[in-house]
């Protein structure tokens, strides 16, 4: 049986690789009629929800480093070049996972020690799904607010422009991150009537 520490390392590595692939291939940017949504930070949130704040912190750090490296080798605008500064590219990303995990545990609460009947299991499954969605929203907003705030403090982009971005892209990204996080985490951790799902059992072995 794989130990919890090794599992955490495996999940952190896998999700960090997903972030890298989304960034390098451009798949992490989803164009919509009015805005473009980024989902490159969602693996960080999922890692925190599945394996805790330390894994979320690690994934966030790697996500930030990937952003810094991309800015260093492929920056095309002044805004892109700003991410060469680790205070903009790395530091804000360290808070995504812990913030998402805190909201997840707060919304989910503790499972009551009671008879394991169908009604109780369904109620717990719903709370986990709701908590996962809340974590997705919280993690995404943390990324948006801190990164845009760092850009504003650095006086690279005017405050009004950043506020507009936060009010449009930021809110859409938060909503989408909540939906995506809930879907992925529920598939991984959901508790059906007869016990845990195959995915959940695999993750614990």
C-alpha positions, 0 to 999 in steps of 0.5 A: 500500500502506497503511503500517504506521503508518497500519494501526496507527492504523486498527486502534487507532481501530476497536478503540477504537470497538468498546470504546465501542459495547460500553460504551454499548449494554450489549453488553459485559456478558454475563449468565450464570446466576450472574455477569455477564461484561464483554468491554469490555476484550477489544478492547484485548487484541486490539489489542495482540496484532495491532499491538503494545504501543503500540496496546494502550496507546492502546486501553487509554487510550481505554477508560479515558477512556470509562469515566471519561466514563460515570461522570461523566455516568451514575454511579448508585452510589458504586462507579460514581462512583469511576471519575471518578477517573482513577487508577481508571478510566484508569491500570489500563487502560494496562497491559492491552495491554502485559501481554497483548502480553508474554504473547503473545510469551512463549508464542508464541516465535519462528518457527524458520527451517525448511522451510515444510511442512504440519506446521511451519505447523500447529505455528506456527498452534497456538502462535499460537492458544495465545499469543492465548488466554494473552494474553486471560487475562493482559490480563483478569486485569491489568484485574481485579486493577489496577482492583479493587486501586485500588478497595480502596486507595481504601477505596471497596469492602471488600477481602473484597468485592473478593476475592470479585468477583475469584474469581468474575467475574474468573476467568470473565471471564479464561477467556472473554477467552482464548477470544474473543481466540484466536478473533478473532486466529486468524481474523485471523492464522492461517496455512493450508497455502497461505499467509496467510488473506485477513483477514491479507493485507488487514491487511498491504495 
